[in-house]
């Protein structure tokens, strides 16, 4: 019973971690593009 109730939470947890990693990678990319634009000015 206990393992069944915690399993969906773990699935949501891994999904949220994946989303956070995607967002962090996207933000890093934006920062690199910003620095590139500033360097070209």
C-alpha positions, -999 to +999 in steps of 0.1 A: +000+000+000+027+025+009+048+018-022+018+023-044+010+057-029+046+070-033+052+057-068+032+084-086+049+111-066+083+098-077+072+098-113+061+135-110+093+143-092+115+129-120+093+148-145+097+181-127+134+176-124+136+170-162+116+202-168+138+222-144+169+209-163+154+219-196+146+254-183+181+258-168+197+248-201+174+272-220+184+301-196+221+292-200+217+294-238+200+328-235+229+341-214+254+328-239+235+345-268+233+378-247+271+377-240+277+370-277+255+400-287+273+423-262+307+411-276+296+420-311+286+455-301 
